[in-house]
Amino acid sequence: MKDDSVQLQKNFHYLVNNIAKADSLIDHLCNGILTVDEIENMRDKTPKEKNRKLLSVIIAKTALTSTVAIKDTSNKVYQAFLEVLGEDDIGKDLVNTIKSTEVLVEDKIRICLGKKQLLSL
C-alpha cells in the first residue's frame, strides 16, 4: 500500500468537506486521469457527493502498485490531483495537509484489514 493513497484515505472526510471546486478538478483531470465513465458517475451530484466519488477514484488509482508501469501511473494520478487541487489558496492548504499527514505502519495494516473484511462480506 502506497503512502500517497494512505494520506488521502486518512484525510478523506476532511477533503470531502473542504474541497470547494470539484467541477474544476474534474474538468482538469479529464485529460488522461479520469475516464468518461468516471466523469459521468460524478455528474448531477451534490458537491460533497462529487468530492466523495472523485476522491474514491483517485484513492483507488493511487493505491495500485503491482507493476512498475502501474506505479508510474499511480504517481502521475496523485501528482496531477495535488497540482490541480493546489491552484488556489484553499487548495494549497489542503495539499499541505495531505502532504504533511504521517503514514504509520499501523495505518497501512488497518486499511488492509478493512479491505479484507469488506471482501469477506
N, C-alpha and C positions, 0 to 999 in steps of 0.2 A: 504494500500500500504506500502510495507516494505522499510525501508531506504536503504537497500542494492541495491534494484532494482533502486531506485531513483538516488543513487550515480552513478550507471552505466549509467543510461539514461542521466544524466547531463554531463557526460564525454564521451558520445558516439562518437562524431566526433573526439575528441582528441585521443581516443583509436583506432578508425578506422585508423587514420593517423600515429599512433605511435607503434602499435603492430608489431613487426618485425618477429615474429616466429609463425604465425598462424598454420602452418602444425604441428609444435611441440606441440602446445597447443591442437590441435585436437587429435593428437596421444595419449597424456596423458589423455585426457578427454573421450576417447572412452570406458574406463572401468567403466561403471556404470553411467556416466553423460550424454553422447551423445548417441543417438540411431544410428543404422546402417543407417536409412533413413536420419537423420540429417547430418551424415558424408557424405553420397552420395550427398546430396544437396550442399555440400561445395567443392566437387572435381572439378577440371578443372576450377577453378575461379581464378581471379587475386588476389593478396594478399589483397587488400582493400576489394574486394567482399567477400573473406573468412572472413576477420575481421568483416564485417557488418553482415554476416549470423551467425557467431559464437556468436557475441555479442547479436544479436536479440534472439537467442535460450537461451543464459544464462540469459538475462533480463527476458524473458518470464517465465523461470523456477524459477527465484528468486522472481518473483512478486506473486507467488502463496501463499495464506495464509488461505485457507478455513478450514483446519483441522490441528490438531497438527502434524499428520504424514506428511502432505504436507509441513508444516512449517519446519519440520526437514529436509526433502528432499531439500527444498529451501535453507536452511542454508548450507547443505552439498555441493550443487552446487556452491554457492557463495564462500565458503571457498576453495573448490577444484580449482576453477578458479583462485582465488588470489594466491594460493600456487604455481600452475604451472606457472602463469604469472610472479611471483616474483623470478624465478630461476636464473635470470641474473641481471646485474646492471640496464640495461634499464627497464626491467620488474619491478624491485624493485621500481624505480621512479614512474612507472605507478601505482603500488599498493599503494604507499604513496599518490599519487594524488587522487586516488579513495577513500581511507580511510579518507582523510582529507577534502573531499567535504562535506560542510554543507548542510543538508537537512532541508528545511523550510516547514512549513505547506502550504505555497503558491506554492511550487514546487509540492507537492502531489496533490493539487487542480488542478493546471494547467495540470498535467499529466492525472488525472481522467477526466477532461473536454475534453481534446484532444481525449481520448478514446471514450467518449460518442459521440463526433462529428463524429468520424470515423464510429461508429456503425450506426449513423443515415443517412449516405450517401447511 
